[in-house]
């Protein structure tokens, strides 16, 4: 059974993405003849990674964020080219409390293959992009709590008062049953909602057909007033953005990926441009005052409000971010021809560094980490195979002609014919055995030829640190980013130790992909060793089989689980302290720790599990046992309360998908409600949850918990709408 890398929910083996938080569940494959391991990436339980072929516009260093980050990871990879840390993004986006760090990119260097039109992956990555863009250590509430949920296959909103909830949609997802409605709302449309700062105005989708929807705007305080239709055919692959004054809506229509802006005062739309390359090359500042995008021909454009679009450059590979000065966007940072450029309005473009494949992480000021192609190594599949059938096959000869069946007329007596027939049967059986044996040998010879021809390239990257003036190489064997700090340039990454892979016997394989399966673990993260970079200084750890790495926002603490017993899913928990840019040796912090999940609690404490069995374990914070029989797959930190509270399930029934929802305030645990199916953390830190839910009828009671009190909001509710507000990230 698969397990989601972010929220740790157990999934079906054939699941393509998590039905709880939307993280892609993909399988690692090693591409033959490629310079890189190609992944449809198998995301390890508790790892900080999810893959998709997309570059994700990542977290702002001065983002004011209330973004909703689905549980349990400080990284969303997606083969995501994650460019963290613009110098400004004012974000009110919802962030679930389970993690006090914004997600980062892992496996930047391992591309994932995405089939055309695979909407779900694109949308999931879009959500990941938003989470990264909006991630911040600032947990000040700047929004108004609202309950958004699905009932009777329609979208409802409640202001959590005694007023009746408002039905927003008329045909949310045409022709879909309840399970599909849940899928749509959680994964396809989870970033299609925007609330005004006071919570009175909502932008929302209706008539979603799997690819596009109709976008509406509604003042929920004026029930009799009709909703305003913004436009139909709004692409589900792109987020839309609302300006801070709620007047300008920037969106993309599916037809020819055309960018439009809608003026709420004039009630009219304006076409900006068409032929946008894809959503990952679409950057918006302040809801549309500035738009940075790449067209299908590689031309990079900047469109400022009230001005004509300006062509910045051509043949551009990717946008890294806006360029900022005094917290204002003044241009673009992008990659072209393997070089990183900065283009500021009114000035010629400026080359920052050469030989750049990807920007790994950006931090405050001008510092960032980037990677270039390393030397790598190339082998053939046969190098990973022990030919234990060689001598046997060399001795096997092709059998002669098949014995001829005896004719009755060739024999004088019945006895002679019967003897001839017996001799034939014996000879024929021996022939069949020899023929089959020879055929097996022929097939093995064919397999040998394929194994000798099939090239496997193992690629590492050279890691560089740019301090604002120049780039300095700090590692020759970078494999993938694992985690990063917020404020200071501190990252953890996997390193390639060039350890020999144990060979698989030829007799134990039938196809070349059996060998790929055998070596995929080695190619995905090498030996499992990690290194810590602080500025331009790198410290290598000695521990093997490392997983579940977490770095505090300040970069003062690093925790990871190593020496893992995969069968029991546990290992040793290590701690690294960083002070004055000096990295301590990893010290053993605790033993027999669940390897699937760690969380930084209040930026200076570590949350983990022990006594793990059947998806449950004892919850610990800094070696103190908080509770036992805790469901490890869904633990969240209350981001809106500065991570002071931990939300978790106790005595969770996995078949009925419900358990006792608990809250820990740093001193003691308290029961919120038994028989809870799902919960969400709202802007004000209060809890919205589904009680007494029937998985057969897809109905439950929606309740609200605040200041120790439980209140019923509605009944017969199908799902809580987990939305990610992209507009608030700008």
C-alpha positions in Angstrom: 0.0 0.0 0.0 1.3 3.5 -0.9 1.6 6.3 1.6 1.4 10.0 0.8 4.6 11.8 1.4 3.0 14.9 2.7 0.0 13.9 4.9 1.1 10.2 5.3 -2.4 8.9 4.5 -2.4 5.3 3.3 -3.5 5.0 -0.3 -4.3 2.3 -2.7 -1.4 0.8 -4.7 -2.7 2.3 -8.0 -3.3 5.8 -6.5 -1.9 8.6 -8.7 -2.3 11.3 -6.1 -3.3 11.6 -2.5 -7.1 11.8 -1.9 -6.4 13.8 1.2 -4.0 16.5 0.3 -3.5 16.2 -3.5 0.2 15.2 -3.5 1.2 13.2 -6.6 1.9 9.6 -5.9 4.4 8.6 -8.5 6.9 5.9 -9.2 10.6 6.3 -9.8 12.0 5.1 -13.0 15.5 5.3 -14.3 15.6 6.5 -17.9 17.8 4.5 -20.2 20.2 6.5 -22.2 19.4 9.7 -20.3 21.8 11.9 -18.5 19.4 12.0 -15.6 17.3 9.6 -13.7 13.9 10.2 -15.0 11.2 9.9 -12.4 7.6 9.4 -12.3 8.9 9.7 -9.0 8.3 7.3 -6.2 7.8 9.5 -3.2 9.0 7.9 0.0 6.8 8.0 2.9 7.6 11.0 5.0 10.0 12.4 2.4 9.7 16.0 1.6 9.1 15.6 -2.1 6.5 15.3 -4.8 7.3 15.4 -8.4 6.1 16.9 -11.5 7.7 18.4 -14.5 7.2 22.0 -13.6 9.0 24.8 -12.2 7.2 26.1 -9.1 7.3 29.7 -8.1 8.4 29.4 -4.6 8.2 31.0 -1.3 8.8 34.7 -0.7 11.2 35.6 2.0 9.0 38.4 3.0 5.7 36.7 2.3 3.0 37.5 4.8 1.3 34.1 4.6 -1.9 32.6 5.7 -1.6 30.0 3.0 -3.0 26.6 3.5 -0.2 24.0 3.2 -1.4 20.5 3.4 0.2 18.4 6.0 3.5 17.2 6.6 6.2 18.2 4.3 8.6 21.1 3.9 8.9 20.4 0.3 6.8 19.8 -2.8 8.9 18.5 -5.6 7.2 17.7 -8.5 10.1 17.8 -10.5 9.3 21.1 -9.7 11.8 23.7 -10.6 11.3 25.5 -7.4 12.6 29.0 -7.2 12.2 30.0 -3.7 12.2 33.3 -2.1 11.3 36.4 -3.9 11.9 39.5 -1.9 8.3 40.3 -1.7 5.0 38.6 -1.8 2.2 39.7 0.4 0.3 36.4 1.0 -2.8 35.8 2.9 -3.1 32.3 1.6 -4.3 29.6 3.9 -1.5 27.4 5.4 -2.5 24.4 7.3 -0.9 24.1 10.6 0.9 20.9 10.2 4.2 22.5 9.2 5.9 25.6 10.2 8.0 25.8 7.1 6.9 26.4 3.6 7.3 23.5 1.2 10.5 23.3 -0.7 11.7 21.5 -3.7 13.4 18.1 -3.6 14.6 16.2 -6.6 15.1 19.3 -8.7 17.3 17.3 -10.9 15.1 14.3 -11.7 12.5 15.1 -14.3 9.1 13.5 -14.3 7.3 12.7 -17.5 3.9 14.2 -17.8 1.5 13.2 -20.5 -0.3 15.9 -22.4 -3.5 16.8 -20.8 -2.9 15.2 -17.5 -4.8 17.9 -15.7 -4.6 16.5 -12.2 -0.9 16.6 -12.0 -0.8 20.1 -13.4 -3.3 21.4 -10.9 -1.6 19.7 -8.0 1.7 21.3 -9.0 -0.1 24.6 -9.4 -1.3 24.3 -5.8 2.3 23.4 -4.8 3.5 26.5 -6.6 1.1 28.7 -4.6 2.1 27.1 -1.4 5.7 27.8 -2.1 5.2 31.3 -3.3 3.2 32.2 -0.2 5.2 30.3 2.4 6.5 32.5 5.2 7.3 32.5 8.8 4.8 35.3 9.3 1.7 33.8 10.8 -0.3 37.0 11.5 -3.9 36.6 10.5 -4.9 38.9 7.7 -8.0 37.1 6.6 -11.5 36.4 7.9 -12.5 32.9 8.7 -15.1 31.4 6.4 -16.4 27.8 6.0 -16.4 26.6 2.4 -17.9 23.2 1.8 -19.8 20.9 -0.6 -23.3 19.9 0.0 -25.8 18.3 -2.4 -23.1 18.5 -5.1 -23.0 22.3 -4.8 -20.6 24.8 -3.2 -21.7 26.5 0.1 -20.2 29.3 2.2 -20.9 30.2 5.8 -19.7 33.1 7.9 -19.8 30.8 10.9 -22.6 32.8 12.5 -26.2 31.8 13.1 -27.1 33.0 9.6 -28.1 30.3 7.1 -25.3 29.2 4.8 -25.3 30.5 1.2 -25.5 28.2 -1.8 -23.1 29.6 -4.4 -23.2 27.3 -7.4 -25.9 25.9 -9.6 -23.9 23.2 -11.3 -20.5 22.8 -9.6 -19.4 19.7 -11.6 -21.9 18.4 -14.1 -22.8 14.7 -14.1 -20.4 13.7 -11.3 -21.1 11.5 -8.3 -20.1 12.4 -4.7 -16.7 10.8 -4.9 -15.9 12.7 -8.1 -17.2 15.9 -6.6 -14.8 15.4 -3.7 -12.0 14.7 -6.1 -12.8 17.9 -8.1 -13.0 20.1 -5.1 -9.9 18.9 -3.4 -7.5 18.6 -6.4 -8.8 20.3 -9.5 -10.4 23.4 -8.0 -8.6 23.8 -4.8 -7.0 27.1 -5.8 -10.0 28.6 -7.6 -11.4 30.4 -4.5 -10.6 34.0 -3.5 -12.0 36.0 -0.6 -11.7 39.7 -0.1 -9.8 40.7 3.0 -13.0 41.4 5.0 -14.4 38.0 3.9 -17.5 39.5 2.4 -16.7 39.0 -1.3 -15.9 35.7 -2.8 -14.6 34.7 -6.3 -15.5 31.1 -7.0 -15.9 28.5 -9.8 -19.1 26.9 -11.3 -19.8 24.6 -14.2 -16.5 22.8 -14.0 -16.1 20.3 -16.9 -12.7 18.9 -16.0 -10.7 21.4 -18.0 -12.3 24.8 -17.4 -15.0 26.6 -15.4 -17.0 29.7 -15.2 -15.7 32.3 -12.7 -18.1 34.3 -10.6 -17.9 37.0 -8.0 -20.5 37.3 -5.2 -21.0 39.7 -2.2 -22.2 37.2 0.4 -23.6 40.0 2.6 -26.1 40.9 -0.2 -28.0 37.7 -0.7 -30.6 39.1 -3.2 -27.9 40.6 -5.4 -27.0 38.4 -8.3 -23.5 37.0 -8.7 -21.3 38.7 -11.3 -20.1 36.5 -14.1 -16.4 37.2 -14.8 -16.0 34.8 -17.7 -16.5 31.3 -18.9 -13.9 28.9 -20.2 -11.4 29.9 -17.4 -8.6 27.4 -17.6 -8.3 24.9 -14.8 -4.6 24.6 -15.4 -3.8 28.1 -14.4 -4.5 30.0 -11.2 -6.3 33.3 -11.4 -5.3 36.4 -9.4 -7.3 39.2 -7.8 -5.7 42.6 -7.1 -5.5 43.9 -3.5 -8.4 46.3 -4.3 -10.5 43.4 -5.7 -10.9 45.4 -8.9 -8.6 43.5 -11.3 -8.9 39.8 -12.0 -6.1 38.2 -14.1 -6.8 34.8 -15.5 -6.2 32.5 -18.4 -8.8 31.1 -20.8 -8.3 27.6 -22.0 -8.7 28.5 -25.6 -5.1 29.2 -26.8 -4.0 29.9 -23.2 -5.0 33.5 -23.6 -4.4 35.9 -20.7 -7.2 38.3 -19.8 -7.9 40.9 -17.2 -11.3 41.8 -16.0 -12.1 45.2 -14.6 -14.8 45.0 -11.9 -15.7 48.7 -12.1 -16.0 48.8 -15.8 -17.3 45.2 -16.0 -15.3 44.5 -19.0 -12.4 42.2 -20.0 -9.2 43.1 -21.8 -7.1 40.6 -23.7 -3.4 40.8 -22.7 -1.8 38.1 -24.9 -2.3 34.6 -26.2 -0.2 31.5 -26.6 1.1 31.3 -23.0 3.5 28.4 -22.7 2.2 26.9 -19.6 1.1 27.9 -16.1 4.6 27.5 -14.6 5.8 30.4 -16.8 3.1 32.7 -15.6 4.0 35.0 -12.7 1.7 37.7 -11.3 2.5 40.5 -8.9 -0.3 42.2 -6.8 -3.0 40.4 -8.6 -2.2 41.7 -12.0 -0.4 45.0 -11.7 2.6 43.2 -13.2 2.5 40.0 -15.3 5.6 38.1 -16.2 5.1 35.3 -18.7 6.7 33.2 -21.4 5.0 32.4 -24.7 5.2 29.1 -26.6 8.1 30.5 -28.8 10.2 31.2 -25.7 9.6 35.0 -25.7 9.5 36.5 -22.3 7.2 39.5 -21.7 6.4 41.9 -18.9 3.1 43.6 -18.7 2.5 46.4 -16.3 -0.8 48.0 -15.5 -1.5 50.9 -17.8 1.3 50.1 -20.1 1.8 48.0 -23.2 3.5 44.6 -22.8 7.3 44.7 -23.1 9.4 42.0 -24.6 12.2 41.2 -22.2 14.1 38.5 -24.1 13.7 35.5 -26.4 14.5 31.8 -26.2 14.0 31.9 -22.4 14.2 28.6 -20.6 12.4 29.5 -17.4 11.4 32.4 -15.1 13.1 32.3 -11.7 11.2 35.2 -10.2 10.5 38.9 -10.3 13.4 41.1 -9.5 12.7 43.3 -6.5 14.0 46.6 -5.1 12.7 48.1 -1.9 10.1 45.3 -1.9 8.7 46.4 -5.3 8.9 44.3 -8.4 11.1 46.1 -10.9 12.0 43.4 -13.5 12.6 39.8 -14.0 15.2 37.1 -13.2 15.3 34.3 -15.7 17.5 31.5 -17.3 18.5 31.6 -20.9 21.2 29.6 -22.7 22.4 28.2 -19.4 22.9 31.7 -17.9 21.0 33.5 -15.2 20.0 37.0 -16.1 18.4 40.0 -14.4 16.5 42.6 -16.4 15.4 45.8 -14.7 13.1 48.2 -16.4 15.0 50.9 -18.2 18.3 49.1 -18.1 20.0 46.5 -20.2 19.9 42.9 -19.1 22.6 41.8 -16.7 24.2 38.4 -16.5 24.3 37.2 -12.9 26.1 33.9 -13.3 26.9 31.4 -16.1 26.4 27.7 -16.3 23.1 27.5 -14.5 20.6 24.6 -14.9 18.3 25.4 -12.0 18.1 27.8 -9.1 17.7 25.6 -6.0 16.8 28.1 -3.3 16.8 31.9 -2.9 17.1 33.8 0.3 16.8 37.4 1.5 19.0 39.8 -0.3 20.9 38.4 -3.4 22.0 35.0 -2.1 20.9 31.8 -3.6 22.0 28.2 -4.4 22.1 26.9 -8.0 23.2 23.8 -9.8 25.0 22.9 -13.0 25.6 19.7 -14.9 28.2 17.5 -13.3 30.4 14.9 -14.9 28.0 12.0 -14.2 28.7 8.4 -15.1 27.4 6.1 -17.8 27.0 2.3 -17.6 25.0 -0.4 -19.2 22.3 -2.5 -17.4 24.5 -5.6 -17.7 26.9 -4.0 -15.2 24.2 -4.5 -12.6 23.6 -8.2 -13.4 25.4 -11.3 -12.4 25.2 -13.8 -15.3 24.7 -17.0 -13.2 23.4 -18.8 -16.3 26.4 -18.2 -18.6 28.1 -21.6 -18.4 24.9 -23.5 -18.6 23.7 -21.6 -21.6 27.0 -22.0 -23.4 26.6 -25.8 -23.2 23.1 -25.8 -24.6 22.9 -26.7 -28.3 20.0 -26.3 -30.6 18.2 -29.7 -30.9 18.1 -31.4 -34.3 15.0 -32.2 -36.3 11.8 -33.1 -34.5 11.2 -36.9 -34.4 8.9 -38.2 -37.1 5.7 -39.8 -36.0 5.7 -43.6 -36.9 3.4 -44.8 -39.7 1.4 -48.0 -39.1 2.0 -49.2 -42.6 5.8 -49.3 -42.0 5.5 -52.1 -39.5 4.6 -55.8 -39.9 3.1 -56.4 -36.5 1.3 -54.5 -33.8 4.1 -55.2 -31.3 6.7 -53.6 -33.7 4.5 -50.5 -34.2 3.8 -50.1 -30.5 7.6 -50.2 -29.7 8.2 -47.6 -32.5 5.4 -45.5 -31.0 6.9 -45.8 -27.5 10.3 -44.9 -28.8 8.8 -41.9 -30.6 7.0 -40.7 -27.5 10.2 -40.9 -25.5 12.2 -39.2 -28.2 9.6 -36.5 -28.7 9.4 -35.7 -25.0 13.2 -35.3 -24.9 13.0 -33.1 -28.0 10.3 -30.9 -26.5 12.4 -30.5 -23.3 15.5 -29.7 -25.3 13.6 -27.3 -27.6 12.1 -25.5 -24.6 15.5 -25.4 -22.9 17.1 -24.0 -26.0 14.3 -21.4 -26.4 14.9 -20.2 -22.9 18.5 -19.9 -23.7 17.7 -17.9 -26.8 15.5 -15.6 -24.8 18.3 -15.1 -22.2 20.7 -14.4 -25.0 18.3 -11.8 -26.3 18.0 -10.3 -22.8 21.8 -10.2 -22.6 22.0 -8.2 -25.8 19.4 -5.8 -24.5 21.2 -5.4 -21.2 24.5 -4.8 -23.0 23.0 -2.1 -25.2 20.8 -0.4 -22.6 22.7 2.5 -21.3 22.1 4.0 -17.9 23.3 7.5 -17.0 23.7 8.5 -13.5 23.8 12.2 -13.1 24.8 14.4 -10.3 25.0 18.1 -10.2 27.5 20.7 -9.1 26.1 22.8 -6.3 27.0 26.5 -6.2 26.4 29.3 -3.7 25.9 32.9 -4.9 26.6 35.4 -2.1 25.4 38.5 -4.1 28.7 39.0 -5.8 29.9 35.7 -7.2 29.1 32.0 -7.4 31.3 29.5 -5.5 31.2 25.7 -6.1 30.5 23.9 -2.9 29.7 20.3 -3.9 30.5 18.0 -6.9 27.9 15.4 -6.0 24.6 17.1 -5.4 21.7 14.8 -6.1 18.6 16.6 -4.8 17.4 19.2 -2.4 15.7 17.9 0.7 14.9 20.9 3.0 15.8 24.5 3.6 15.6 27.2 6.2 13.7 30.4 5.7 15.7 33.4 6.8 19.2 32.2 6.5 21.0 30.3 3.6 20.8 26.8 5.1 19.9 23.7 3.0 20.0 20.0 3.3 20.6 17.8 0.3 21.3 14.3 -0.8 24.8 13.5 -2.0 26.1 10.7 -4.2 28.6 8.5 -2.5 29.3 6.3 -5.5 28.5 3.2 -3.6 28.4 -0.1 -5.6 25.0 -1.5 -6.3 24.5 -5.1 -5.4 24.0 -7.1 -8.6 20.8 -9.0 -9.5 21.1 -12.6 -10.9 20.2 -13.1 -14.5 18.1 -16.1 -13.5 15.9 -13.8 -11.3 14.9 -11.4 -14.1 12.8 -11.6 -17.3 12.9 -8.0 -18.6 15.2 -5.0 -18.6 12.9 -3.1 -16.4 13.5 -5.7 -13.7 17.0 -4.3 -13.5 15.7 -0.7 -13.4 13.5 -1.6 -10.5 16.4 -3.1 -8.8 18.6 -0.1 -9.1 16.0 2.7 -8.7 16.7 3.2 -5.0 20.3 3.8 -5.6 19.6 6.2 -8.4 16.9 8.1 -6.6 19.0 9.1 -3.6 22.2 7.3 -3.9 23.4 5.9 -0.6 20.9 8.0 1.4 23.6 10.3 2.8 23.0 14.0 3.3 25.0 17.1 3.5 24.2 20.5 5.2 25.2 23.7 3.5 25.4 27.0 5.5 26.3 29.7 3.0 29.3 28.4 1.1 30.3 25.8 3.8 29.2 22.2 3.4 29.2 19.6 6.2 28.7 15.9 5.3 26.9 13.6 7.7 28.1 10.0 8.3 24.7 8.4 8.8 23.2 6.1 6.1 19.6 5.6 4.9 18.5 9.1 5.8 14.9 10.2 5.5 12.4 12.7 7.0 14.8 15.7 7.2 13.5 18.9 8.8 15.2 22.3 9.2 13.9 25.0 11.5 12.9 28.3 9.8 15.8 30.1 11.3 18.2 27.3 10.2 19.5 26.7 13.7 18.4 23.1 14.0 18.4 20.1 11.7 16.7 16.8 12.5 16.7 13.6 10.5 16.0 9.9 10.8 18.8 7.5 9.7 19.9 3.8 10.0 16.3 2.9 9.1 14.8 -0.6 9.5 12.5 -0.5 6.4 10.4 -3.4 7.6 9.6 -1.8 10.9 9.7 1.8 9.5 11.8 3.1 12.3 15.3 4.3 12.8 17.5 6.7 14.9 16.7 10.4 15.3 19.6 12.7 15.0 20.1 16.4 15.8 22.4 18.9 14.3 22.9 22.4 15.8 24.0 25.4 13.8 25.4 28.4 15.6 27.5 31.2 14.1 27.4 29.4 10.8 29.1 26.4 12.4 27.6 23.0 11.9 27.8 20.5 14.8 28.3 16.8 14.3 25.0 14.9 14.2 24.2 13.6 17.6 21.8 10.8 18.5 18.7 12.4 19.8 16.3 9.3 20.2 16.0 5.7 19.1 13.3 3.6 17.5 11.7 6.7 15.9 9.1 6.3 13.1 10.9 7.2 9.8 7.9 8.5 8.0 7.4 11.9 9.4 9.0 14.7 11.4 7.8 18.2 12.1 9.5 21.3 13.6 7.3 22.5 16.5 7.4 26.2 17.4 10.7 26.4 15.5 12.8 25.0 18.3 11.3 21.6 19.1 10.9 18.4 17.2 7.7 16.4 16.8 8.0 12.7 16.1 6.5 9.3 16.7 7.6 6.1 18.5 6.1 2.7 19.0 4.8 2.8 15.4 2.4 0.0 14.3 -0.5 -0.1 11.9 -0.3 3.6 11.2 -0.4 4.6 14.8 2.2 5.5 17.3 3.1 7.5 20.4 3.4 11.2 19.7 6.5 12.9 21.2 7.7 16.5 21.4 11.3 16.9 22.5 11.4 13.4 24.1 8.2 14.1 26.0 5.4 11.7 25.2 2.2 13.7 24.4 -0.2 10.9 23.6 -0.4 7.3 22.5 -2.4 5.6 19.8 -2.1 8.6 17.6 -2.8 8.3 13.9 0.5 9.3 12.2 -1.0 10.1 8.8 -2.7 13.3 9.7 -1.0 15.5 12.2 -1.1 19.3 11.7 0.4 22.3 13.4 -1.8 25.3 13.9 0.0 27.8 11.7 -2.3 30.6 12.6 -1.5 30.3 16.3 2.3 30.3 15.8 2.4 26.5 15.8 1.5 26.5 19.5 -1.2 23.9 18.9 -1.0 20.4 17.4 -4.1 18.8 15.8 -4.2 15.0 15.6 -6.4 11.9 15.6 -6.4 9.4 18.4 -7.9 5.9 18.1 -8.5 6.4 14.4 -10.6 3.8 12.6 -9.1 3.5 9.2 -12.0 1.5 7.7 -14.6 4.1 8.8 -12.1 6.9 8.3 -12.8 8.7 11.6 -11.3 9.1 15.0 -11.1 11.3 18.0 -9.8 14.8 17.1 -7.4 16.1 19.7 -5.7 19.4 20.3 -2.4 19.9 22.2 -1.7 23.4 23.4 1.9 22.9 24.5 1.0 21.7 28.0 -1.9 19.2 27.7 -4.1 17.5 25.2 -7.9 18.1 24.9 -10.6 16.3 23.0 -12.4 18.4 20.4 -14.8 15.7 19.2 -15.0 11.9 18.7 -16.0 10.4 15.3 -14.3 13.1 13.2 -13.7 12.4 9.5 -11.9 15.5 8.3 -10.8 18.8 9.6 -9.4 22.1 8.4 -7.7 25.0 10.1 -9.2 28.4 9.4 -7.6 31.8 9.2 -8.3 32.7 12.8 -6.9 29.4 14.1 -10.3 27.8 14.7 -11.1 24.4 13.5 -13.7 23.3 10.9 -14.5 19.6 10.9 -16.8 16.8 9.7 -18.5 14.9 12.5 -20.4 11.5 12.3 -19.6 11.1 8.7 -21.0 8.2 6.6 -18.5 7.2 3.9 -21.3 5.3 2.2 -23.6 8.2 1.9 -20.9 10.9 1.7 -22.7 12.9 4.4 -21.8 14.3 7.8 -22.3 17.1 10.2 -20.2 20.2 9.7 -19.0 21.7 13.0 -16.8 24.5 14.2 -14.5 24.6 17.2 -13.3 27.8 18.7 -12.1 28.8 22.2 -13.0 25.4 23.6 -16.6 25.4 22.2 -18.2 23.3 19.4 -20.9 24.7 17.2 -22.9 23.0 14.4 -22.7 24.8 11.1 -24.7 22.5 8.7 -25.7 18.9 8.1 -25.5 16.4 5.2 -22.2 17.9 4.2 -20.1 16.0 1.6 -16.7 17.6 2.0 -14.8 20.6 3.3 -13.5 22.6 0.4 -9.7 22.9 0.7 -8.9 26.0 -1.3 -5.6 27.7 -2.0 -5.9 31.3 -2.7 -3.3 32.3 -5.3 -4.3 35.9 -5.3 -3.2 36.4 -1.7 0.3 35.3 -2.6 0.9 38.6 -4.4 
